[in-house]
Amino acid sequence: MTSLHEYLQEDPQCQALARGAVLAVSPMLEDPDPQPLEEILDQWAFDLAGRMPLPWSIHGALDALNHYLFEEQGLHGDRNAFDDPINAVLPKVVARRKGLPISLSILWIDVAKRLGLDAVGIALPGHFVTALRLDLGMLFFDPFNQGRALGEEEAARIVRKASGGRMAFDPAMLEPVSHRAILLRLVRNLHSRFVKSEAWDEALWSATHLILLAPEDTGPYRDRAFVRLKRGEILPAVKDLQEAIRLSQEEDPQLRDWIEKLKKG
């Protein structure tokens, strides 16, 4: 399987998270086959399985997980070239041992799940983190910072810093998001970088992948229409805007005016 479309057809809930993360950015890879990465993660989980504490201790298991990923394997956040798109490409992240908060979080979640832990993603504004669901609540961690444990106060600080103090922290921000939502954010991060750098070929495929991940959302169709206009592709842009109108639950006169102007040239 080497396409995001095929993956979503077979696994619409995106349970195989690392596999989906590879296919979500497949145009950036010479070989988009996710199997080599999955074999590495299998080996990591196998190594860790022999280190799980006996008698069982969830804190001991988490210490072993974080020590293995961030000390032995050397995974860390790329602070020097944070905006480099390669930091979102999991095979490259594993090879280079550095990446974005969301790419490192995907690796953390995937390995933890292979060990039978109920690991989830937490989409804080501006900084993706992880959590472990337990009977008595959740424990939060920051894979970009060596798996450091987080409390609500630290999460609020992260939100303030990421938003420049413009956004108030809400405890609802610590609710887990679906695997599909994780992949959507991964691709959206890339798409924003491509648009900012005016890399329109890359922005076209990333917008298309956003549509595949959120086919009922009008936003990705608007995004792709914008990219197509930048590429001089008027008719395809109009079709995307028409699809956005079809999906919208509210009338958008501005969007219809935009379409009419494009049709008239």
C-alpha positions in Angstrom: 0.0 0.0 0.0 1.6 3.3 -1.1 -1.3 5.8 -1.3 -3.2 7.7 1.3 -6.4 7.0 -0.5 -6.0 3.2 -0.3 -5.0 3.4 3.3 -8.1 5.5 4.3 -10.3 3.0 2.4 -8.9 0.1 4.4 -8.4 1.9 7.7 -10.8 4.8 7.9 -10.1 5.2 11.7 -6.4 5.3 11.0 -5.6 2.8 13.7 -2.2 2.1 12.1 -1.1 5.6 12.9 2.6 5.5 11.9 1.6 3.8 8.6 -0.9 6.6 7.9 1.7 9.3 8.8 4.0 7.9 6.1 1.3 7.8 3.5 0.0 11.2 4.4 3.4 12.7 3.2 4.1 10.1 0.6 5.0 12.6 -2.2 8.0 13.7 -0.1 9.5 10.1 -0.2 11.3 8.3 -3.0 9.8 5.1 -1.6 6.5 5.7 0.2 6.3 2.1 1.4 5.6 2.3 5.2 6.7 -1.3 5.9 10.4 -0.4 6.7 9.4 2.1 9.3 6.8 -0.3 10.8 9.6 -2.9 11.1 11.7 -0.5 13.0 8.9 0.3 15.4 8.2 -3.4 15.8 11.8 -3.9 16.8 11.6 -1.0 19.3 8.5 -2.4 20.9 10.1 -5.8 21.0 13.2 -4.4 22.8 11.0 -2.5 25.2 8.7 -5.5 26.0 11.7 -7.2 27.7 12.2 -4.1 29.9 8.7 -3.7 31.3 8.8 -3.7 35.1 7.9 -6.8 37.1 5.9 -6.5 39.3 3.9 -4.2 36.9 4.2 -0.4 37.4 2.7 2.0 35.0 5.2 4.7 36.0 8.1 2.2 35.6 6.8 1.3 32.1 6.6 5.0 31.1 10.1 5.6 32.4 11.4 2.7 30.3 9.5 4.0 27.2 10.8 7.5 27.5 14.4 6.4 28.4 14.5 4.1 25.4 13.0 6.6 22.9 14.8 9.7 24.0 18.0 8.5 25.6 18.9 5.2 23.8 17.4 6.0 20.4 18.2 9.7 20.8 14.9 11.2 19.5 14.7 14.9 20.1 12.9 18.0 18.9 14.5 19.9 16.0 14.9 23.4 17.4 17.4 24.6 14.8 15.3 23.9 11.7 11.8 23.7 13.1 10.1 24.7 9.9 11.9 22.3 7.7 9.2 20.1 6.1 11.4 17.0 6.5 10.6 17.1 10.2 7.1 15.9 9.4 8.3 12.8 7.4 8.5 9.9 9.8 11.1 7.8 8.0 13.4 10.9 7.9 12.6 11.7 11.5 13.7 8.2 12.6 16.8 8.4 10.4 17.8 11.8 11.7 16.5 11.3 15.2 14.8 14.7 15.3 11.4 16.1 14.3 8.4 18.2 15.1 6.2 17.8 18.2 3.6 16.0 16.2 5.9 13.6 14.4 7.7 12.7 17.6 4.3 12.3 19.3 3.1 9.9 16.6 6.2 7.7 17.2 5.6 7.8 20.9 1.9 6.9 20.5 2.6 4.1 18.1 5.3 2.4 20.1 3.3 2.8 23.3 0.3 1.2 21.7 2.4 -1.7 20.5 3.2 -2.3 24.2 -0.5 -2.4 25.0 -0.7 1.1 26.5 -3.7 3.3 25.8 -1.8 6.2 24.3 -3.5 9.2 22.7 -2.7 12.5 21.0 -3.5 15.9 22.5 -3.8 18.7 20.0 -2.7 21.7 22.1 -2.7 24.9 20.0 0.7 25.3 18.6 2.3 22.3 20.3 1.2 18.7 19.9 1.7 16.4 23.0 0.6 12.9 24.1 -1.2 11.3 27.0 -1.8 7.9 28.5 -5.4 7.1 29.5 -5.7 5.4 32.9 -8.7 4.4 35.0 -8.1 7.4 37.3 -7.5 9.9 34.6 -4.8 10.9 32.1 -1.0 11.5 32.3 0.4 14.0 29.8 3.8 14.0 28.1 5.8 16.2 25.7 7.8 14.1 23.2 9.4 17.2 21.7 11.0 17.7 25.1 12.3 14.2 25.9 8.9 12.9 27.0 8.7 15.4 29.9 5.6 15.0 32.1 3.0 17.8 31.8 0.4 19.0 34.2 -2.5 21.4 33.5 -0.4 24.4 34.6 2.4 23.5 32.1 -0.1 22.9 29.4 -1.6 26.4 30.0 2.0 27.9 29.7 2.5 26.1 26.4 -0.7 27.5 25.0 0.1 31.1 26.2 3.6 30.8 24.6 2.3 29.3 21.3 -0.4 32.0 21.0 1.7 34.9 22.2 -0.7 35.3 25.1 -3.7 35.8 22.8 -5.4 32.5 23.6 -6.7 31.5 27.0 -6.2 28.0 28.1 -9.2 25.7 28.3 -9.1 22.3 30.0 -11.0 21.0 27.0 -7.8 21.4 25.0 -6.5 18.4 26.9 -9.1 16.1 25.4 -7.7 13.3 23.1 -8.1 13.7 19.4 -8.7 10.9 16.9 -5.9 9.3 14.8 -7.4 10.8 11.7 -7.4 14.2 13.3 -3.7 13.7 14.1 -2.9 13.0 10.4 -5.0 16.0 9.4 -2.9 18.3 11.6 0.3 16.7 10.4 -0.6 17.5 6.8 -2.0 20.9 7.6 1.3 21.9 9.2 3.0 21.0 6.0 0.5 22.7 3.8 0.9 26.0 5.8 4.7 25.8 5.3 4.3 25.1 1.6 1.9 28.1 1.1 4.1 30.4 3.1 7.1 29.5 1.0 5.0 29.6 -2.2 5.9 26.0 -3.1 2.7 25.6 -5.1 3.4 22.0 -6.4 3.8 20.8 -2.9 0.8 22.8 -1.7 -1.4 21.2 -4.3 -0.7 17.6 -3.1 -1.0 18.6 0.6 -4.3 20.3 -0.1 -5.5 17.2 -1.9 -4.4 15.1 1.1 -6.4 17.4 3.4 -9.4 16.7 1.3 -8.9 13.0 1.5 -8.6 13.2 5.3 -11.6 15.5 5.7 -13.8 15.1 2.7 -16.9 16.7 4.3 -15.0 19.8 5.3 -15.2 22.9 3.1 -11.9 24.3 4.2 -9.6 22.0 2.3 -11.5 22.7 -0.9 -11.0 26.4 -0.4 -7.3 25.8 0.3 -6.9 23.8 -2.9 -8.8 26.4 -4.9 -6.4 29.1 -3.7 -3.4 26.9 -4.7 -4.9 26.2 -8.1 -5.4 29.9 -8.7 -1.8 30.6 -7.8 -0.9 27.9 -10.4 -3.2 29.5 -13.0 -5.7 26.7 -13.0 -8.9 28.6 -13.1 -11.5 25.9 -14.0 -10.2 23.4 -11.4 -10.3 26.2 -8.9 -13.9 26.9 -9.7 -14.8 23.3 -9.3 -13.2 23.2 -5.9 -15.1 26.3 -4.8 -18.4 24.8 -6.1 -17.7 21.7 -4.1 -17.1 23.9 -1.0 -20.5 25.5 -1.6 -22.2 22.2 -2.0 -20.7 21.0 1.3 -21.4 24.2 3.2 -24.5 24.2 5.4 -24.7 28.0 5.2 -25.1 30.3 2.2 -21.9 32.1 1.3 -22.6 35.0 -1.1 -18.9 36.0 -1.1 -17.9 32.6 -2.3 -20.5 32.7 -5.0 -19.4 36.1 -6.1 -15.8 34.8 -6.3 -16.9 32.0 -8.5 -18.8 34.3 -10.9 -15.8 36.6 -11.2 -13.5 33.7 -12.0 -15.9 32.4 -14.6 -16.0 35.8 -16.3 -12.2 35.9 -16.3 
